Amino acid sequence: MKNQWIEFYRGLVTVKASGKGIERFINALTRSGINIWNVKNHGTQSVTFKMKLEDAKKIRSHARNSDCRIEFLQRAGAPFLVKRLLKNSGFAAGALAFFAVILLLSNMVWGIEIKGANPATEYQIIKELDKMGVKKGKLQFFVDNVESIQRQLSNNIEAITWVGVELKGTTYHLQVVEKNEPKKPEYLSPRHLVAKKKAVIVDMFVEEGRPVVDIHDHVQPGQLLVSGIIGKEGQTETVPSKGEIFGETWYKSEVILPLKSTFKVFSGNEKVKHALTIGNLEIPIWGFGSPEFEEYELEENEKSVKFLKWELPISYVNKTFREREQVTRIYSNKEAFEAAKDLARKKIKSSLDENAKVMGEKVLHQSIDNGKVTIAIHFQIIENIAEGQPIIQGDSE
């Protein structure tokens, strides 16, 4: 009989028939449409065969009419397997529960080790980790990835310069570099301080060396400000000049800004989906269907499922769809000029040292043409204009 594997799911029985009317019995089964197969003779008055479980009840009447006795020798197929499983359900449930508990424990956070931090900084790190949900007993599936943890710790704790985060098994290992490490002494070779740009001197602080300019002096790029050659004539020595020479410098910044601009922003709406992946197969757990947003940005985090020290070919996937909207911004003429000025100030400040100060500004030109604002601004800046220049043997003032 073909497709016996299909019948296996419905159930199969092996039947033994014995008696004088075996031939009549077999013919009666065939005429009534009951399928039998694997028919084997065992002597002249005994035969065995296989049949469907659903037909087993129908053969008793045919056996009585044919003067035969029937005996069910073997039962096979899915219905009987289910019965056996239900009979031993306690053992099966215990095995499944044990496996589930081990799987759960293997994917929890059981340790956090911090190295390189003093007790105060370590306390801050633990508090910050707790806010992020990184704590003992938390499932790793619901904890940010190590790159995100590292970035948040670096941004939120001022006492650290760098932190490395690594997940080994069920333990997070953190290596910390703190900011309060003592600065290494700066070793300088003999040098002068010269002007690095055109300026008017407004203030100066000389720590070492001999100043050769004074306040209100106009200086040119490369001009000597502080000499590294000190002492009287014939008794001179060279030193590494140190100090800050503040001068008033001038910058011109030009900005072009469109009156109308289009850009994309997040609306705040999002859809979260959870799934398990086994190889290339993805099984949704929560958050079904496609996002309703026309435009969105997808953030996907995937974490492997572990069993004890082994990594299973199963992953937990968390997908976040964030809706994006297209926004059109239109400036009035006045708003556009103010926005362009602010942009010019930011542009200048980004190119200056952190100690530089903007002392004044003057608009040189502003116009509107072809839907764009053009503005040119002159800035007065106070900044340190000194830079080192090595003293070469044989140099003199």
NUKOL-347666 format. One line per 10 residues: number of its first residue (from 1); their letters; for each residue z, x, y of C-alpha. Coordinates in Angstrom, 1 decimal, padded with zeros to 4 digits. Last residue first. Layout:
BEGIN
NUM = A = Z:X:Y ~ ...;
END
This chain:
BEGIN
397 = ESDGQIIPQG = 018.0:068.2:088.0 ~ 017.6:070.6:085.1 ~ 016.1:070.4:081.6 ~ 015.9:073.6:079.6 ~ 017.2:072.1:076.4 ~ 016.1:068.5:076.3 ~ 018.5:065.9:077.4 ~ 017.9:062.6:075.6 ~ 017.1:059.5:077.7 ~ 019.5:056.5:077.4;
387 = EAINEIIQFH = 018.9:053.2:079.1 ~ 020.3:051.6:082.2 ~ 019.0:048.3:083.7 ~ 022.1:046.2:083.0 ~ 021.3:042.8:084.3 ~ 021.4:040.6:087.5 ~ 018.4:038.3:087.5 ~ 016.4:036.7:090.4 ~ 013.8:034.2:089.0 ~ 010.4:033.3:090.4;
377 = IAITVKGNDI = 009.1:030.0:089.0 ~ 005.5:028.9:088.1 ~ 004.8:025.3:087.1 ~ 001.9:023.5:085.5 ~ 002.2:019.9:084.5 ~ -000.4:018.4:082.2 ~ -002.4:015.2:082.1 ~ -005.6:016.8:083.2 ~ -004.0:018.5:086.2 ~ -000.6:018.2:087.7;
367 = SQHLVKEGMV = 000.6:021.1:090.0 ~ 003.5:023.4:090.7 ~ 003.6:026.8:092.3 ~ 006.1:029.4:093.5 ~ 009.3:027.6:092.6 ~ 012.2:029.8:093.5 ~ 015.2:030.8:091.3 ~ 018.5:032.4:091.8 ~ 021.3:034.4:090.3 ~ 020.4:034.2:086.6;
357 = KANEDLSSKI = 022.9:036.4:084.8 ~ 022.4:039.1:082.1 ~ 025.3:039.7:079.7 ~ 023.5:038.1:076.7 ~ 020.5:040.3:077.1 ~ 017.4:038.6:078.4 ~ 014.2:037.3:076.7 ~ 015.8:034.0:075.6 ~ 017.2:033.5:079.1 ~ 013.7:033.5:080.6;
347 = KKRALDKAAE = 012.3:030.9:078.2 ~ 015.3:028.7:078.6 ~ 014.9:028.7:082.4 ~ 011.2:028.0:082.1 ~ 011.9:025.0:079.7 ~ 014.4:023.6:082.2 ~ 011.9:023.9:085.0 ~ 009.2:022.2:082.9 ~ 011.6:019.3:082.1 ~ 012.4:018.9:085.8;
337 = FAEKNSYIRT = 008.7:018.9:086.7 ~ 007.9:016.4:083.9 ~ 010.7:014.0:084.9 ~ 009.3:014.0:088.5 ~ 005.8:013.3:087.4 ~ 006.9:010.6:084.9 ~ 007.1:011.7:081.4 ~ 005.7:009.9:078.4 ~ 007.1:010.5:074.9 ~ 005.4:009.1:071.8;
327 = VQERERFTKN = 007.4:008.9:068.6 ~ 006.1:009.1:065.1 ~ 008.7:008.0:062.6 ~ 010.1:009.9:059.6 ~ 012.1:008.2:056.7 ~ 014.2:010.5:054.6 ~ 013.6:010.4:050.8 ~ 016.5:012.0:048.9 ~ 015.9:013.1:045.3 ~ 018.7:014.1:042.9;
317 = VYSIPLEWKL = 017.6:015.6:039.6 ~ 019.9:016.2:036.6 ~ 018.2:018.6:034.1 ~ 017.8:018.8:030.4 ~ 016.5:021.7:028.4 ~ 020.1:022.6:027.7 ~ 021.8:025.7:029.2 ~ 024.2:027.2:026.8 ~ 027.8:028.5:027.6 ~ 029.5:025.2:026.6;
307 = FKVSKENEEL = 026.8:022.6:026.8 ~ 025.0:022.8:030.2 ~ 022.8:020.4:032.1 ~ 020.5:022.1:034.6 ~ 020.6:021.1:038.3 ~ 017.7:019.9:040.4 ~ 017.9:019.1:044.1 ~ 014.9:017.5:045.9 ~ 014.6:016.8:049.6 ~ 011.5:014.6:050.4;
297 = EYEEFEPSGF = 010.4:013.9:053.9 ~ 009.1:010.5:054.7 ~ 006.2:008.5:056.1 ~ 005.2:004.9:055.3 ~ 008.7:004.2:054.1 ~ 009.4:001.7:051.3 ~ 010.5:004.4:048.9 ~ 009.1:003.9:045.4 ~ 011.0:002.0:042.7 ~ 014.3:002.7:041.1;
287 = GWIPIELNGI = 017.4:004.2:042.7 ~ 019.6:005.0:039.7 ~ 019.2:006.6:036.3 ~ 015.4:007.2:036.1 ~ 014.2:009.2:033.0 ~ 011.7:012.0:033.9 ~ 009.7:013.5:031.0 ~ 008.1:016.9:031.6 ~ 010.8:018.7:029.6 ~ 013.8:016.3:029.6;
277 = TLAHKVKENG = 014.5:015.2:033.1 ~ 017.4:013.0:034.1 ~ 017.2:010.9:037.2 ~ 018.9:010.0:040.5 ~ 017.1:008.5:043.5 ~ 018.3:008.3:047.1 ~ 016.5:006.3:049.8 ~ 016.9:007.1:053.5 ~ 016.9:005.5:056.9 ~ 018.2:007.7:059.8;
267 = SFVKFTSKLP = 014.9:007.4:061.8 ~ 014.0:011.0:061.5 ~ 011.7:012.3:064.2 ~ 008.0:013.1:064.6 ~ 006.1:014.2:067.7 ~ 003.7:012.8:070.2 ~ 003.3:014.1:073.8 ~ 002.3:012.6:077.1 ~ 002.9:014.4:080.5 ~ 001.9:017.7:078.9;
257 = LIVESKYWTE = 003.9:020.8:079.8 ~ 002.5:024.2:081.0 ~ 005.1:026.8:081.9 ~ 004.9:030.0:084.0 ~ 007.8:032.4:084.3 ~ 008.1:035.2:086.9 ~ 010.8:037.7:086.7 ~ 012.7:039.8:089.3 ~ 015.5:042.3:088.9 ~ 018.8:042.8:090.7;
247 = GFIEGKSPVT = 020.6:045.8:089.2 ~ 023.7:046.5:087.1 ~ 024.2:050.1:085.9 ~ 026.4:050.2:082.8 ~ 028.0:053.4:081.5 ~ 027.8:056.3:079.2 ~ 026.2:059.7:079.7 ~ 026.2:061.9:076.5 ~ 027.4:065.2:077.9 ~ 025.8:068.5:078.9;
237 = ETQGEKGIIG = 027.7:071.4:080.4 ~ 027.5:073.2:083.7 ~ 029.3:076.4:084.9 ~ 026.6:078.2:086.7 ~ 026.4:075.5:089.4 ~ 029.4:073.3:089.1 ~ 030.0:070.8:086.4 ~ 028.1:067.9:084.8 ~ 024.6:067.5:083.2 ~ 024.3:064.0:081.6;
227 = SVLLQGPQVH = 023.1:062.6:084.9 ~ 023.5:058.9:085.7 ~ 020.7:056.9:087.4 ~ 017.5:059.0:086.9 ~ 014.3:057.1:087.7 ~ 012.3:056.0:084.6 ~ 011.3:052.6:086.1 ~ 011.8:052.6:089.9 ~ 015.1:052.4:091.8 ~ 016.1:050.7:095.1;
217 = DHIDVVPRGE = 019.6:051.8:096.2 ~ 021.9:048.9:097.3 ~ 024.8:050.4:095.3 ~ 024.6:054.2:094.7 ~ 022.4:056.6:092.7 ~ 023.1:060.1:091.2 ~ 026.0:059.1:089.0 ~ 027.6:062.0:087.0 ~ 028.3:061.5:083.3 ~ 030.9:059.5:081.4;
207 = EVFMDVIVAK = 032.3:056.0:081.9 ~ 030.1:055.0:084.8 ~ 030.4:051.3:086.0 ~ 027.8:050.1:088.4 ~ 027.1:047.2:090.7 ~ 024.3:045.8:092.9 ~ 021.5:048.4:092.3 ~ 018.1:047.1:093.4 ~ 015.6:046.9:090.5 ~ 012.3:048.2:088.9;
197 = KKAVLHRPSL = 012.7:048.6:085.2 ~ 014.2:050.9:082.5 ~ 016.2:052.9:084.9 ~ 017.6:056.2:083.5 ~ 020.8:057.3:081.9 ~ 020.9:060.9:080.9 ~ 021.6:062.3:077.4 ~ 023.7:064.6:075.3 ~ 023.8:063.3:071.7 ~ 025.7:060.2:070.9;
187 = YEPKKPENKE = 028.2:059.4:068.1 ~ 029.3:055.8:068.1 ~ 032.6:055.3:066.3 ~ 032.4:052.8:063.4 ~ 033.7:049.4:064.4 ~ 036.8:048.2:062.5 ~ 036.1:045.2:060.3 ~ 037.1:042.0:062.0 ~ 033.9:040.1:061.2 ~ 034.7:039.6:057.5;
177 = VVQLHYTTGK = 032.4:040.1:054.5 ~ 033.0:037.7:051.7 ~ 032.0:037.6:048.0 ~ 032.3:034.1:046.5 ~ 032.2:033.4:042.8 ~ 032.0:029.7:041.7 ~ 033.2:029.1:038.2 ~ 031.9:026.7:035.5 ~ 029.2:028.9:034.1 ~ 028.5:031.6:036.7;
167 = LEVGVWTIAE = 027.7:030.0:040.1 ~ 027.1:032.6:042.9 ~ 027.9:032.4:046.6 ~ 027.5:035.4:049.0 ~ 029.3:035.3:052.3 ~ 028.4:037.0:055.5 ~ 029.9:037.7:058.9 ~ 033.1:035.8:058.3 ~ 035.8:034.8:060.8 ~ 033.7:032.3:062.6;
157 = INNSLQRQIS = 033.8:029.8:059.7 ~ 031.4:026.8:060.1 ~ 028.0:028.4:060.1 ~ 028.5:031.0:057.4 ~ 030.3:028.5:055.2 ~ 027.6:025.9:055.7 ~ 024.8:028.4:054.8 ~ 026.5:029.7:051.6 ~ 027.2:026.2:050.4 ~ 023.5:025.2:051.0;
147 = EVNDVFFQLK = 022.2:028.3:049.1 ~ 024.7:027.6:046.3 ~ 023.4:024.1:045.7 ~ 025.5:021.2:046.9 ~ 028.0:019.6:044.5 ~ 027.4:016.2:042.9 ~ 025.8:017.6:039.7 ~ 028.5:020.2:039.5 ~ 031.0:017.6:038.5 ~ 034.3:018.0:040.4;
137 = GKKVGMKDLE = 037.4:019.0:038.5 ~ 038.2:022.0:040.6 ~ 036.8:021.9:044.1 ~ 033.5:022.1:046.0 ~ 033.4:018.7:047.7 ~ 032.0:020.0:051.0 ~ 035.3:019.3:052.7 ~ 037.1:021.1:049.9 ~ 034.9:024.1:050.4 ~ 035.9:024.2:054.1;
127 = KIIQYETAPN = 039.6:024.1:053.2 ~ 039.1:026.8:050.5 ~ 037.2:029.0:053.1 ~ 039.9:028.6:055.7 ~ 042.6:029.6:053.2 ~ 040.6:032.6:052.2 ~ 040.3:033.6:055.9 ~ 044.1:033.5:056.3 ~ 044.7:035.3:052.9 ~ 042.3:038.2:053.7;
117 = AGKIEIGWVM = 038.8:037.9:052.4 ~ 036.8:040.4:050.2 ~ 036.8:038.3:047.0 ~ 037.0:034.6:046.5 ~ 037.1:033.1:043.0 ~ 036.7:029.3:042.5 ~ 037.3:027.9:039.0 ~ 036.8:024.9:036.8 ~ 033.9:023.1:038.4 ~ 032.5:020.6:035.9;
107 = NSLLLIVAFF = 029.3:020.7:033.8 ~ 030.8:022.1:030.6 ~ 033.7:019.6:030.7 ~ 031.2:016.7:030.7 ~ 029.2:018.0:027.8 ~ 032.4:018.7:025.8 ~ 033.5:015.2:026.5 ~ 030.2:013.6:025.6 ~ 030.0:015.6:022.3 ~ 033.5:014.5:021.4;
97 = ALAGAAFGSN = 032.7:010.9:022.3 ~ 029.5:011.0:020.2 ~ 031.4:012.4:017.2 ~ 034.2:009.9:017.5 ~ 031.7:007.0:017.8 ~ 029.9:008.2:014.7 ~ 033.2:008.5:012.7 ~ 034.3:005.1:013.8 ~ 030.9:003.5:013.2 ~ 030.9:004.4:009.5;
87 = KLLRKVLFPA = 030.3:000.8:008.3 ~ 028.1:000.3:011.3 ~ 026.1:003.3:010.4 ~ 025.8:002.1:006.8 ~ 024.6:-001.3:008.0 ~ 022.1:000.3:010.4 ~ 020.7:002.5:007.6 ~ 020.3:-000.7:005.4 ~ 018.3:-002.4:008.1 ~ 016.2:000.7:008.8;
77 = GARQLFEIRC = 014.8:001.3:005.3 ~ 016.0:001.6:001.7 ~ 017.6:-000.4:-001.0 ~ 017.6:000.7:-004.6 ~ 017.9:-000.8:-008.1 ~ 017.7:-004.5:-007.5 ~ 017.8:-006.1:-010.9 ~ 015.5:-008.9:-012.2 ~ 015.6:-010.8:-015.5 ~ 012.5:-012.4:-016.9;
67 = DSNRAHSRIK = 011.8:-015.8:-018.5 ~ 008.7:-016.3:-016.3 ~ 010.0:-019.5:-014.6 ~ 013.3:-017.7:-013.9 ~ 011.6:-014.6:-012.5 ~ 009.3:-016.7:-010.2 ~ 012.4:-018.5:-008.8 ~ 014.1:-015.2:-008.1 ~ 011.1:-013.6:-006.4 ~ 011.4:-015.3:-003.0;
57 = KADELKMKFT = 014.7:-013.7:-002.0 ~ 013.2:-010.2:-002.1 ~ 010.2:-011.1:000.1 ~ 011.9:-010.1:003.4 ~ 013.1:-006.8:001.9 ~ 009.5:-005.8:001.2 ~ 008.5:-004.7:-002.3 ~ 008.8:-001.7:-004.7 ~ 008.1:-001.8:-008.4 ~ 009.8:-001.3:-011.8;
47 = VSQTGHNKVN = 008.8:-002.6:-015.2 ~ 010.5:-003.4:-018.5 ~ 009.4:-005.2:-021.7 ~ 006.8:-002.9:-023.3 ~ 008.4:000.4:-022.4 ~ 009.2:001.4:-018.8 ~ 006.0:000.4:-016.9 ~ 005.6:001.5:-013.3 ~ 004.4:-000.5:-010.3 ~ 004.4:001.6:-007.1;
37 = WINIGSRTLA = 003.4:-001.5:-005.1 ~ 004.3:-005.2:-004.6 ~ 003.0:-007.7:-002.1 ~ 004.0:-011.3:-002.4 ~ 001.0:-013.5:-001.9 ~ 002.0:-016.3:-004.3 ~ -000.8:-015.5:-006.7 ~ 000.4:-011.8:-006.9 ~ 004.0:-012.7:-007.6 ~ 002.9:-015.2:-010.4;
27 = NIFREIGKGS = 000.7:-012.5:-012.0 ~ 003.7:-010.0:-012.0 ~ 006.0:-012.7:-013.6 ~ 003.4:-013.8:-016.2 ~ 002.9:-010.1:-017.2 ~ 006.7:-009.6:-017.4 ~ 007.2:-012.7:-019.6 ~ 009.1:-011.0:-022.5 ~ 011.9:-009.6:-020.5 ~ 012.7:-007.0:-017.9;
17 = AKVTVLGRYF = 012.2:-006.6:-014.1 ~ 013.5:-003.7:-012.1 ~ 013.2:-003.9:-008.3 ~ 013.1:-001.2:-005.6 ~ 013.8:-002.6:-002.2 ~ 012.3:-001.9:001.3 ~ 013.4:-002.7:004.8 ~ 011.7:-003.8:008.1 ~ 011.6:-000.3:009.6 ~ 010.4:001.1:006.2;
7 = EIWQNKM = 007.6:-001.5:006.2 ~ 006.0:000.4:009.1 ~ 006.2:003.7:007.1 ~ 004.5:001.9:004.2 ~ 001.3:001.7:006.4 ~ -001.0:001.4:003.4 ~ 000.0:000.0:000.0;
END
